[in-house]
Amino acid sequence: MDYPLALYAFVLVWYLSTYLITMLVEEHEAPQGGAVAEDAAAAPFRGEQQYVSFEYWNGGWNNRRFSLELMYTFAYVTGRTLVLPPKSTAAQVKGQTLYEDFYCLRAMRKYVNVLTHEEFQPLAAQLPKSQRAPQTPLDCKKQYQRPNQRNMCKASGAARTKAVQNDWKFNTVIFNIDGDEHTEDFKEYKRQREPVNWRVYDGEMWVHFPQNPFGLYYQMFYFKDKARREEVWRVVRDGLVLREAVTGPAQRIVDQIGTAFNAIHYRRGDFEGQFDDALVSEVDVVKHYKQQFPGDERPVYLSAYTKNHPDEKRRVDYIRSHLGVKVYVFDDFPDVVQDLPDAFSGVVEMSVCTHGKYFIGTKLSTFSSYITRLRGHSHDETVDKHIYYTDTEYEPGEVVPEARPYSWNPHAEGNARIMKAGDFRGARALWSREFPEAWELPREPAPHYRLR
């Protein structure tokens, strides 16, 4: 597809200007785990004339994180510039936020050309409408039932009218990047999901994903070559790192605890009626913890969403009084809490839990699963990277087993216990927990962007 020379000139000038502004005003931030140097420069202009924008999945903070990880991977693999969404609200998060409020934009730009929604708007006005874009404007009010979805739809503006719309559900498809669909390895990877040719939109300047990116990035992009696969997964690890605004308050809490500790994430209130098979009583949390860690006298950091959930607070109080060790909760650190925007509290708690010697999570919770992955990325050798859950009656020292190849495949040998324990809810529920493929990677930082 041919585009006017003036448009190319506009794109070049716009990229160079945003790059220079970034270099002048963006704060220098050290990503979690030290994967990217604190003074890493933003990625230089690379010259692509293609873009991918998206609207995040309607849900809580971690559901939205799925969308970012998938689109960051898509942009890196396809060589497109990633356009971040506008401000919006999320379930259980007060106020409107941006991805760049939580993630280090400088680290993102080390591997992928990234534009914020605000930066992209002058360029969006200049881009031509794709021949495959919707012919009639979408009625956001009729299309979506929830206010969050309607607001995001409206805020996307030109993305909904000029760009090609991708209507796939990411949890049911995978991108076959360079593999042979007839190999046993590919069959093990894809399971019942539908493979999609990632080059389907090669000729399009602008592709938009409307509120459908959901799932784990390393389960959605198949690479026949293991080295290439690991390169991409390391890019996500090293490019999407939490800002100092998150890790700093978490470190203050860890410092105030002042000694080695274990961490528990207990979630029940908002699961009732949604994931009843994942509900665990406070009595069982205490019983299972003592079974798994008999005689462990370390204090415990307990993360639980008690605000506006009186029953959850009662359960937390029971755990604190019966666990037999000192138990800390978020509100025990008022000097940290009082300075923290409400939207940051959950992410800060996740960061605190990454520092515990052992972590025990809630099954089917993406909050717990992200903690598991961040712990896997940790360079702290004292952190135990096995997976433990609050709902399982463990024998001392027992952990959730894994299976190969691709440990998320419930048909693989040795994975029957995972199925029995309820880790998967049907053939497509791969999002329900994290897997060691995400962190069993070379420690070295991912290579900087290479022109394709």
C-alpha positions in Angstrom: 0.0 0.0 0.0 1.5 3.4 -1.0 1.3 6.5 1.2 2.0 10.1 0.3 5.6 11.3 0.8 4.4 14.2 3.0 3.0 11.6 5.4 6.3 9.8 5.7 8.0 13.1 6.4 5.4 14.0 9.1 5.9 10.6 10.7 9.7 11.1 10.8 9.5 14.6 12.3 6.9 13.4 14.8 9.0 10.5 16.0 12.2 12.5 16.3 10.4 15.2 18.3 8.8 12.7 20.7 12.2 11.0 21.1 13.9 14.2 22.0 11.2 15.2 24.5 11.4 11.8 26.1 15.2 12.2 26.5 14.8 15.6 28.1 11.9 15.1 30.5 11.4 11.4 31.2 12.6 10.3 34.7 15.4 7.8 35.0 14.0 4.7 36.7 15.6 1.4 37.6 13.3 -1.5 36.6 12.6 -4.3 39.1 15.3 -7.0 39.2 17.9 -4.8 37.5 17.1 -6.2 34.1 17.6 -2.8 32.4 20.2 -0.2 33.3 18.8 2.8 35.2 20.2 5.2 32.6 19.0 3.2 29.6 18.1 5.6 26.7 14.8 5.4 25.0 14.9 3.4 21.8 16.0 5.4 18.7 13.7 6.1 15.8 13.6 2.9 13.7 11.6 4.0 10.8 8.5 1.8 10.8 5.4 3.3 9.2 3.0 0.8 10.8 1.1 0.9 14.1 -0.8 -1.2 16.4 -3.2 0.2 19.0 -5.5 -1.5 21.4 -8.2 -1.2 24.1 -7.5 -3.2 27.2 -9.6 -6.1 28.4 -12.4 -4.9 30.7 -11.4 -6.1 34.1 -9.1 -5.4 37.0 -5.5 -4.2 36.9 -4.0 -7.6 36.0 -6.5 -8.3 33.2 -5.4 -5.0 31.7 -1.8 -6.1 32.2 -2.5 -9.1 30.0 -3.5 -6.8 27.2 -0.3 -4.7 27.4 1.9 -7.8 27.4 0.2 -9.3 24.4 0.3 -6.0 22.4 3.9 -5.3 23.4 4.8 -8.8 22.1 2.8 -8.3 18.9 4.5 -5.0 18.3 8.0 -6.4 18.8 7.4 -9.4 16.7 5.7 -7.6 13.8 8.0 -4.5 14.0 5.0 -2.1 14.5 4.9 0.9 16.7 2.8 0.4 19.8 0.2 3.0 20.7 -0.8 3.0 24.3 -4.5 3.5 25.2 -6.0 6.6 26.8 -6.8 6.9 30.5 -9.6 4.7 31.8 -10.9 3.1 34.9 -10.5 -0.6 35.9 -12.4 -2.9 38.2 -11.5 -2.4 41.9 -9.1 0.5 40.9 -10.2 4.0 42.0 -9.7 6.8 39.4 -8.4 6.8 35.8 -4.9 5.6 35.1 -2.5 4.9 32.3 -0.1 2.0 31.7 2.8 4.4 32.0 1.7 5.3 35.5 2.8 1.9 36.6 5.4 0.8 33.9 8.7 2.4 33.0 8.2 4.0 29.6 11.9 4.3 29.1 12.3 0.5 29.5 9.4 -0.1 27.1 11.1 2.0 24.4 14.3 0.1 24.7 12.8 -2.7 22.6 9.7 -1.3 20.9 8.7 2.0 19.4 6.1 3.2 21.9 3.8 6.2 21.7 1.4 7.3 24.4 -2.1 8.0 23.4 -1.5 11.8 23.7 1.6 11.7 21.6 -0.1 9.7 18.8 -3.1 12.0 18.4 -1.6 14.5 15.9 -0.3 11.6 13.8 -3.6 9.8 13.9 -5.3 12.8 12.4 -2.9 12.6 9.4 -3.2 8.9 8.8 -5.5 7.7 6.0 -8.5 5.5 6.6 -7.8 1.8 5.7 -10.0 0.3 3.0 -10.7 -2.5 5.5 -11.7 -0.2 8.3 -15.4 -0.1 9.4 -17.6 1.6 6.9 -20.0 2.9 9.5 -19.1 4.4 13.0 -19.5 2.0 15.9 -22.2 2.8 18.4 -20.3 2.3 21.6 -23.4 2.5 23.7 -25.1 -0.4 21.8 -21.9 -2.4 21.5 -21.0 -2.4 25.2 -23.0 -2.8 28.4 -20.5 -1.6 31.0 -19.5 2.0 31.4 -15.8 1.2 31.4 -16.1 -0.4 28.0 -18.2 2.4 26.6 -15.8 5.0 27.8 -12.8 3.2 26.4 -14.5 2.7 23.0 -15.4 6.5 22.8 -11.9 7.6 23.9 -10.2 5.4 21.2 -11.6 7.9 18.6 -9.9 7.5 15.2 -8.7 4.0 16.0 -12.3 2.8 15.7 -12.9 4.5 12.4 -9.6 4.5 10.5 -7.8 1.4 11.5 -8.4 -2.3 10.6 -10.3 -3.9 13.5 -9.0 -7.2 14.9 -11.9 -9.2 16.2 -10.2 -12.3 17.5 -10.4 -13.4 21.1 -6.8 -13.9 22.2 -7.6 -16.6 24.6 -8.7 -18.8 21.8 -6.1 -18.2 19.1 -2.3 -18.2 18.8 0.1 -16.6 16.3 2.2 -19.1 14.5 5.3 -17.0 13.9 7.7 -19.2 12.1 6.6 -22.8 12.8 5.4 -25.8 10.8 1.8 -26.5 11.8 2.3 -30.2 11.2 5.0 -30.8 13.9 4.3 -32.5 17.2 5.8 -29.6 19.0 3.4 -27.1 17.5 0.4 -29.4 18.3 1.6 -29.6 21.9 1.8 -25.8 22.0 -1.5 -24.9 20.4 -3.8 -27.6 22.0 -7.4 -26.9 20.9 -6.7 -23.3 20.0 -6.9 -21.9 16.4 -3.6 -20.8 14.8 -3.6 -17.4 13.0 -1.0 -16.2 10.5 0.6 -13.2 12.0 1.2 -11.6 8.6 -2.5 -11.3 7.9 -2.2 -7.5 8.3 1.2 -7.0 6.8 0.1 -4.4 4.3 -2.0 -2.3 6.7 -0.6 0.9 8.2 -2.8 0.7 11.4 -4.3 -2.3 13.1 -6.5 -1.9 16.2 -7.5 -4.5 18.8 -10.9 -3.5 20.3 -11.0 -4.8 23.9 -10.1 -8.4 23.0 -6.4 -9.0 24.0 -6.5 -11.4 26.9 -4.2 -14.2 28.0 -0.5 -15.0 28.7 1.9 -13.8 26.0 4.2 -16.8 26.1 1.2 -19.0 25.4 0.0 -17.0 22.4 3.1 -16.6 20.1 4.6 -19.8 18.8 8.2 -19.9 17.7 9.8 -23.0 16.3 13.2 -21.7 17.2 13.8 -21.9 20.9 16.4 -19.1 20.9 14.0 -16.8 19.1 11.3 -17.7 21.5 13.4 -17.0 24.5 14.5 -13.7 23.0 10.9 -12.5 22.7 10.0 -13.6 26.2 13.1 -11.9 27.6 12.0 -8.7 25.8 8.7 -8.8 27.7 10.5 -9.5 30.9 13.0 -6.6 30.5 10.8 -4.1 28.7 7.7 -4.2 30.9 9.0 -3.4 34.4 7.4 -1.6 37.2 8.3 2.0 38.0 10.0 3.3 41.1 6.6 4.7 42.0 5.5 1.1 42.7 8.7 -0.6 43.8 9.8 2.2 46.0 6.9 2.1 48.4 7.0 -1.7 48.4 10.7 -1.6 49.4 9.8 0.8 52.3 7.4 -1.8 53.6 9.9 -4.6 53.2 12.5 -2.5 55.1 10.1 -1.8 57.9 9.3 -5.6 58.3 13.1 -5.7 58.8 13.6 -9.5 58.5 13.0 -12.4 56.2 9.3 -13.1 55.8 6.7 -15.2 54.0 3.8 -13.8 52.0 0.2 -14.9 51.5 -2.4 -13.5 49.1 -5.9 -14.4 50.2 -8.8 -13.6 47.9 -12.4 -14.6 48.4 -14.9 -11.8 48.5 -15.2 -10.9 44.8 -14.7 -14.6 43.8 -18.1 -15.6 45.3 -20.5 -16.4 42.6 -17.8 -16.2 40.0 -15.2 -18.8 41.0 -16.9 -20.7 43.8 -14.6 -23.7 43.3 -11.7 -21.5 44.3 -13.2 -20.3 47.6 -11.1 -21.1 50.6 -12.1 -20.5 54.2 -9.8 -18.7 56.6 -9.7 -21.8 58.7 -8.3 -23.8 55.8 -5.8 -21.1 55.0 -4.3 -21.4 58.5 -4.4 -25.2 58.4 -2.8 -25.6 55.0 -0.1 -23.0 55.8 0.9 -24.9 59.0 0.9 -28.2 57.1 3.2 -26.8 54.4 5.6 -24.8 56.6 5.6 -26.6 60.0 7.7 -24.8 62.6 8.4 -21.8 60.3 8.6 -18.8 62.6 9.0 -16.1 59.9 6.5 -13.3 60.0 3.9 -13.2 57.2 2.8 -10.4 55.0 -0.9 -11.0 54.2 -2.4 -9.3 51.2 -6.2 -9.2 51.1 -8.7 -6.7 49.6 -10.7 -5.8 52.7 -11.9 -2.3 51.7 -15.7 -2.4 51.5 -15.6 -6.1 52.2 -16.4 -6.5 56.0 -16.5 -10.3 55.7 -13.0 -10.3 54.2 -11.8 -8.2 57.1 -13.2 -10.7 59.5 -11.4 -13.5 57.7 -8.2 -11.6 57.7 -8.5 -10.9 61.5 -9.0 -14.7 62.0 -5.8 -15.5 60.1 -3.8 -12.9 62.0 -4.9 -14.3 65.3 -4.5 -18.0 64.5 -1.5 -18.3 62.2 0.9 -18.4 65.1 3.4 -15.9 63.8 3.4 -12.1 63.4 1.2 -11.1 60.5 1.4 -7.8 58.7 -1.2 -6.2 56.5 -1.0 -3.1 54.2 -2.6 -0.8 56.7 0.1 -1.6 59.3 2.4 0.9 57.3 0.5 4.2 57.5 3.5 6.3 56.5 3.5 4.4 53.2 -0.3 4.1 52.7 -1.1 7.7 53.4 1.2 9.0 50.6 0.0 6.4 48.0 -2.8 7.0 45.4 -5.5 4.4 45.9 -4.9 3.0 42.4 -1.4 2.0 43.4 -2.1 0.0 46.6 -2.7 -3.4 44.9 0.3 -3.1 42.7 2.5 -2.1 45.6 1.2 -5.1 47.6 2.1 -7.4 44.7 5.6 -6.0 44.7 5.9 -6.5 48.5 5.0 -10.2 48.1 7.8 -10.7 45.6 10.3 -10.3 48.4 8.9 -13.1 50.7 10.9 -16.3 51.2 7.8 -18.3 50.3 4.6 -17.1 48.6 1.2 -18.7 48.9 -1.4 -17.5 46.4 -5.0 -17.9 45.7 -5.8 -20.2 42.8 -7.4 -18.6 39.7 -6.2 -15.1 40.8 -4.2 -13.2 38.3 -3.0 -11.0 41.2 -1.4 -14.1 42.8 -0.1 -15.4 39.4 1.7 -12.2 38.6 3.5 -12.3 41.9 4.6 -15.8 41.0 6.1 -14.6 37.8 7.8 -11.6 39.3 9.3 -13.9 41.9 10.5 -16.1 39.1 12.3 -13.0 37.5 13.9 -12.1 40.8 17.7 -12.3 41.1 17.3 -12.8 44.9 18.5 -16.4 45.4 16.7 -16.6 48.8 13.3 -16.4 47.1 11.6 -19.8 46.7 10.2 -19.9 43.1 7.9 -22.9 43.5 4.1 -22.4 43.4 2.0 -22.8 46.5 -1.8 -22.3 46.9 -4.0 -21.6 49.9 -6.5 -24.3 49.0 -4.4 -27.4 48.9 -3.7 -29.8 51.8 0.0 -30.2 51.3 2.4 -32.7 52.7 5.4 -30.9 54.1 7.7 -29.8 51.2 5.2 -30.6 48.5 4.7 -28.1 45.6 2.5 -28.0 42.5 4.2 -30.2 39.9 5.0 -29.1 36.4 5.0 -31.1 33.2 6.9 -30.9 29.9 6.7 -30.1 27.1 4.9 -26.8 27.8 3.9 -27.1 31.4 0.5 -25.5 30.8 -0.7 -28.5 28.6 -3.0 -30.6 30.8 -2.6 -33.5 28.5 1.1 -33.8 29.1 2.4 -36.7 31.2 2.4 -36.0 34.9 -0.1 -33.2 34.8 -3.1 -35.1 36.0 -2.8 -33.6 39.6 -2.9 -30.1 38.2 -6.2 -30.9 36.4 -7.6 -32.5 39.5 -6.6 -29.5 41.7 -8.7 -27.2 39.4 -5.9 -25.1 37.9 -7.7 -25.1 34.6 -11.3 -24.3 33.9 -11.9 -25.9 30.6 -9.6 -26.2 27.6 -9.1 -22.5 27.1 -8.5 -21.3 30.7 -4.7 -21.0 30.3 -4.7 -17.6 32.0 -5.5 -19.0 35.5 -1.9 -19.2 36.7 1.7 -18.6 35.6 4.1 -21.2 34.4 7.9 -21.6 34.6 8.4 -21.0 30.9 8.0 -17.3 31.8 11.0 -17.2 34.0 13.2 -20.1 33.2 15.2 -17.9 30.8 18.8 -16.7 30.4 19.5 -14.1 33.0 21.3 -11.8 30.6 19.2 -8.8 29.5 17.4 -9.2 26.1 19.3 -7.8 23.2 18.4 -4.3 22.1 16.2 -3.9 19.0 17.7 -5.3 15.8 16.3 -4.0 12.5 14.4 -6.8 10.9 
